[in-house]
Amino acid sequence: MSSRPEPNLSADLSGLNCPLPILRTKKALAALEGGQLLQVTCTDPATPTDFAAFCKQTGHTLVEHWQAEGKFLFLIQKRSA
């Protein structure tokens, strides 16, 4: 069993290509409060690089990313205000 924290919100962005996963992630994070977790599922192979850069630029924390069943999954913690 995994010890990943339970996300407050999940977004399945499978089938979307850059820049849509980042844009949809920004929108989903806006609905969360600081410190809450968003889990994002993507299929675009560029997303690991994109999400690392996005989190670095915006101050959100990329808690973890992994691959499962051909998809890329990200756990992002919204930065505190």
Buried (B, 14 or more C-beta within 10 A) or exposed (E): EEEEEEBBBBBBBEEBEBEEBBEBBEEBBEEBEEEBBBBBBBBBEBBBEBBEEBBEEBEBBBBBBEEEEEBBBBBBBBEEE
